[in-house]
Amino acid sequence: MAQVKSYILPQYGAQVEKVEHPLPELGPQDVLLRVTHAGVCHSDIYIQDGYQDLGNGQRINFADSSMPIPLVMGHEIVGDVVAVGDNASAALIGQRRLVYPWLGCGSCIACDAGTENHCENGRSLGIFRHGGYADYVVVPAAKYLVDIGDLDPAWSSTLACSGLTVFSALKQLQPLKAGGAVAIIGAGGLGLNAVGIAKELGFANIIVCDISDDRLEAAKDLGATQILNTRHAGSSSLQALADNKLLGVVDTVGLPQTLQLAIDSCAKGARIVLVGLQGGSINVGLPVLPFKALSIIGTYTGSLAELQDLITLARKGNLKSLPITEKPLSCLCETLNDLRKGNVVGRVVLNP
């Protein structure tokens, strides 16, 4: 039997390893895709480390979860359909598709509402099921495949996570009061995708904050109205850029100092959407929230319907791609290390 390759995380704290194995057998509804593009997400570093930092010495240890190890990571996937199960449509074979990876159990209140990304017993690809750092990936139903048309497949792969996450977050800031500004904290893959999406959603004053001039320049190229290097400036500078009308923030970093920057900079009635996962904890004086009429919202990826809406938006042709660097899948270890060190501008997309 022909052998195919996957890059597998053998245990938490280890480097990924190339393994060869037979093609998996398909269930009745399964769809098999030959992976052509797999975006590398910062959350893969947390999976590799095996924990999420909660601050004050506390952690979520993935070894205590239902996450399988060994695991093939990778959840930003574009591929070509090469085979289907007995009950799936053979018309899909030969079609290129983007994969919605945030699968749920299919039978809970969240899944029934179409928000599988909120499922308490999720089966997300690259997290709870083998993902896209491989020659092939199995998707359990055709409904999770999204037609990208003639969009660049490398960029499209990033829309399944970084694009979808910030699209969902920005939608939660709408409607923004007239004259209000929005800040995007962090100009990594999430933040840079957010700039173009924010423009297309009609946000007028888009301020991007980061500690890297290179990433800030990339944000400016994508249409940021203003940029701020927060290594050298704080809340007073952000307030000034917003003309004291900062009414929406998307924090794509998720560190105590970035969330504190958002809280300190916001005007009354603002909403802060936290999507970053770098970790830690923060002390907030509770009266601050009602005094400022401030909403702090946590959001996790987005729904299948939201991904379909995002791809529809992208296919209109005005949404600009963040910088993409394509590399062979064999560069996965190197790419994870570069991402860990902060040496990536935009997104790296791997080609098996």
C-alpha positions in Angstrom: 0.0 0.0 0.0 1.3 3.5 -0.9 2.7 5.5 2.0 2.0 9.2 2.6 3.6 11.6 5.0 2.4 13.6 7.9 4.3 15.9 10.4 3.3 14.7 13.8 3.8 16.2 17.3 4.8 13.0 19.2 4.4 14.6 22.7 4.1 18.0 24.3 7.3 20.0 24.4 8.8 18.0 21.5 9.6 19.0 17.9 7.4 17.8 15.1 8.5 14.7 13.2 7.9 13.4 9.7 6.2 10.0 9.7 5.0 7.8 6.8 1.7 5.8 7.0 -1.0 4.4 4.7 -3.9 6.6 3.6 -6.7 6.5 6.2 -9.9 4.6 5.4 -12.9 6.8 4.8 -16.2 6.8 6.6 -19.5 7.1 4.6 -19.6 11.0 4.8 -15.8 11.6 4.8 -14.0 13.7 2.2 -10.3 13.2 1.6 -8.3 16.2 0.4 -4.8 16.4 -0.8 -3.4 19.3 1.1 -2.0 22.1 -1.1 -1.7 24.9 1.4 -1.5 24.9 5.2 -1.1 28.1 7.2 1.0 28.2 10.3 -0.8 29.7 13.3 0.6 31.0 16.5 -1.8 28.7 18.5 0.2 25.7 17.2 3.0 26.9 19.5 0.7 26.6 22.5 -0.3 23.1 21.4 3.4 22.2 21.0 4.2 23.5 24.5 1.2 21.6 25.9 -0.4 24.3 28.0 -2.1 27.7 28.0 -0.8 30.3 30.5 -3.5 31.6 32.9 -1.1 33.8 34.9 -0.2 33.6 38.6 1.4 30.2 38.0 -1.8 28.6 36.7 -2.2 26.7 33.4 -4.6 24.8 31.3 -2.6 21.6 30.6 -3.6 20.0 27.4 -2.6 16.6 28.7 -5.6 16.8 30.9 -7.9 17.4 27.9 -9.3 15.2 25.2 -6.6 16.5 22.8 -4.9 13.4 21.2 -1.1 13.0 21.3 0.5 12.1 18.9 -1.2 14.8 16.8 -0.9 16.2 13.3 -1.5 20.0 13.9 -2.5 22.5 11.2 -6.0 24.0 10.9 -5.7 26.5 8.0 -6.1 24.2 5.1 -6.8 24.4 1.4 -6.7 21.2 -0.6 -8.0 19.3 -3.6 -10.7 16.7 -3.1 -9.3 13.3 -4.2 -11.8 10.8 -2.7 -15.1 10.6 -0.9 -16.9 8.1 1.3 -19.8 6.0 0.0 -22.5 8.6 1.0 -20.7 11.8 -0.1 -21.0 13.4 -3.5 -18.4 12.2 -6.0 -18.9 15.5 -7.9 -16.6 17.0 -5.3 -13.6 15.0 -6.6 -11.1 17.3 -8.4 -12.5 20.5 -6.7 -10.2 22.8 -4.7 -11.7 23.8 -1.3 -11.0 25.7 1.9 -11.7 23.7 5.0 -13.7 25.0 8.0 -11.8 23.4 10.8 -13.8 24.3 13.9 -15.9 21.2 14.1 -18.3 20.4 16.9 -20.0 17.3 18.2 -23.1 18.0 16.0 -25.7 17.4 18.7 -25.4 20.1 21.4 -27.1 23.5 21.8 -24.1 25.3 20.2 -24.0 23.0 17.2 -27.7 23.2 16.7 -27.4 27.0 16.6 -24.7 26.8 13.9 -21.9 27.8 16.2 -19.8 24.7 16.3 -16.9 26.8 17.3 -18.6 27.1 20.7 -19.1 23.4 21.2 -18.0 22.1 24.6 -16.9 18.8 22.9 -15.2 20.2 19.9 -13.5 18.0 17.2 -11.5 20.8 15.5 -9.0 19.7 12.9 -5.4 20.1 13.9 -6.4 20.2 17.6 -8.8 17.3 18.4 -8.4 15.5 15.0 -5.4 15.2 12.7 -5.0 18.4 10.7 -3.3 19.8 7.6 0.5 19.4 8.2 0.3 16.3 6.0 -0.1 15.2 2.4 -3.8 14.4 3.0 -6.5 15.4 5.5 -9.8 13.8 6.2 -12.8 16.1 6.6 -15.9 14.4 8.2 -18.5 16.0 6.0 -18.7 18.0 2.7 -20.6 20.9 4.5 -17.2 22.0 6.0 -15.8 22.7 2.6 -15.9 26.3 1.2 -15.5 27.2 -2.5 -12.8 29.9 -2.8 -13.2 30.3 -6.6 -10.2 32.0 -8.0 -8.9 33.4 -4.7 -5.2 32.9 -4.0 -5.3 29.6 -2.1 -2.3 30.5 0.1 -4.1 33.6 1.4 -7.4 31.8 1.5 -6.0 29.2 3.9 -5.3 31.9 6.4 -8.9 33.0 6.3 -10.0 29.8 8.0 -8.5 30.9 11.3 -6.8 34.3 11.5 -9.2 35.9 9.0 -12.3 34.3 10.4 -11.4 35.1 14.0 -10.9 38.8 13.4 -13.9 38.9 11.0 -16.1 37.6 13.8 -14.5 39.9 16.4 -15.0 43.0 14.2 -18.6 42.1 13.5 -19.1 42.3 17.3 -18.0 45.9 17.3 -20.7 46.9 14.9 -22.4 49.3 14.8 -19.7 51.7 15.8 -21.0 55.1 16.7 -20.3 57.8 14.0 -16.9 59.3 14.4 -15.6 56.5 16.6 -12.2 54.8 16.1 -11.2 51.2 16.3 -7.8 49.9 17.4 -6.3 46.6 16.4 -3.7 45.6 19.0 -1.0 43.4 17.4 0.0 43.2 13.8 0.7 39.5 13.4 -1.3 37.2 11.2 -4.5 38.0 13.0 -4.0 41.8 13.2 -2.9 42.2 9.6 -5.9 40.2 8.3 -8.0 42.4 10.5 -6.8 45.7 8.8 -8.2 44.8 5.4 -11.3 43.3 6.8 -12.0 46.3 9.0 -11.7 48.6 5.9 -14.2 46.4 4.0 -16.6 46.4 6.9 -16.7 50.2 6.8 -14.6 51.2 9.8 -13.2 54.6 9.0 -10.4 55.3 11.6 -8.3 52.1 12.0 -5.4 52.4 14.4 -2.9 49.5 14.5 -0.7 49.0 17.6 2.4 46.8 17.7 6.0 46.8 19.0 7.5 46.0 15.6 8.0 48.8 13.0 8.2 46.1 10.2 4.7 44.8 11.2 3.4 48.3 11.6 4.6 49.2 8.1 2.8 46.1 6.7 -0.4 47.3 8.5 0.0 50.7 6.9 0.4 49.1 3.5 -2.9 47.2 4.1 -4.8 50.4 4.8 -4.3 51.2 8.5 -5.3 54.9 9.0 -2.7 55.3 11.8 0.0 53.2 13.4 1.4 53.3 16.9 4.6 51.6 18.2 3.5 50.8 21.8 7.1 50.0 22.8 7.6 53.8 22.9 4.1 55.1 23.6 1.1 54.2 25.8 -2.6 54.9 26.3 -2.4 58.7 26.1 -0.9 58.4 22.6 -3.6 56.0 21.5 -6.3 58.2 22.9 -4.9 61.2 21.0 -4.8 59.2 17.7 -8.4 58.3 18.3 -9.3 61.9 19.2 -10.6 60.4 22.5 -13.2 58.4 20.6 -11.8 54.9 20.8 -15.0 52.9 20.8 -13.8 49.5 19.6 -10.6 47.4 20.2 -9.6 44.0 18.9 -6.8 42.7 21.0 -5.1 40.0 18.9 -2.2 39.5 21.4 -3.9 38.7 24.7 -1.2 39.8 27.2 -1.9 41.7 30.5 -0.3 44.8 29.1 -2.2 44.8 25.8 -5.6 44.4 27.5 -4.7 47.1 30.0 -3.7 49.4 27.1 -7.2 48.8 25.7 -9.0 49.5 29.0 -7.0 52.6 29.7 -7.5 54.0 26.2 -11.2 53.4 25.6 -13.9 56.0 25.7 -17.2 55.5 27.5 -19.4 52.9 25.9 -16.6 51.1 24.2 -16.3 47.4 23.4 -13.1 45.4 23.6 -12.9 42.0 21.9 -10.1 39.7 23.1 -9.0 37.1 20.7 -5.3 36.7 21.5 -4.1 33.8 23.6 -0.6 34.7 24.8 -1.7 34.4 28.4 -1.5 35.9 31.8 -4.1 37.6 34.0 -5.2 41.1 34.8 -6.7 42.9 37.8 -9.6 45.1 36.9 -11.3 47.4 39.4 -14.9 46.3 39.0 -16.4 49.8 39.2 -14.4 50.7 36.1 -16.7 48.6 33.9 -20.0 50.3 34.8 -18.4 53.7 35.1 -17.0 53.5 31.6 -20.0 51.4 30.3 -17.2 49.1 29.0 -17.8 45.7 27.5 -14.9 43.1 27.4 -15.8 40.2 25.2 -13.9 37.0 24.6 -14.4 35.4 21.2 -13.1 32.1 19.7 -12.7 31.8 16.0 -16.1 32.0 14.1 -18.9 30.0 12.7 -19.2 28.2 9.4 -21.7 30.8 8.2 -19.2 33.6 9.1 -16.5 31.9 7.1 -18.8 31.6 4.1 -19.6 35.3 4.5 -15.9 36.2 4.7 -15.1 34.3 1.6 -18.0 36.0 -0.2 -16.5 39.3 0.9 -13.1 38.3 -0.3 -14.4 37.1 -3.7 -15.7 40.6 -4.3 -12.1 41.5 -5.0 -11.4 44.5 -2.8 -10.0 42.7 0.3 -6.2 42.9 0.4 -4.0 39.9 1.4 -1.6 40.2 4.3 2.1 39.3 3.4 2.4 35.6 2.6 5.6 33.5 2.6 5.2 30.1 1.1 7.6 27.3 2.1 7.7 23.5 1.7 6.0 21.5 4.5 9.5 20.2 5.4 10.1 23.7 6.9 7.5 23.3 9.6 9.9 23.0 12.5 11.9 26.1 11.3 8.7 28.0 10.8 7.3 27.2 14.3 10.7 28.4 15.8 10.6 31.6 13.7 7.0 32.3 14.8 8.0 31.7 18.4 10.8 34.2 18.1 8.6 36.8 16.5 10.5 36.7 13.2 7.5 36.3 10.9 5.7 39.3 9.2 2.3 38.2 8.0 1.7 34.5 7.6 3.8 31.5 6.5 1.9 29.0 4.4 3.3 25.5 3.8 3.0 23.5 0.7 3.1 19.7 1.1 
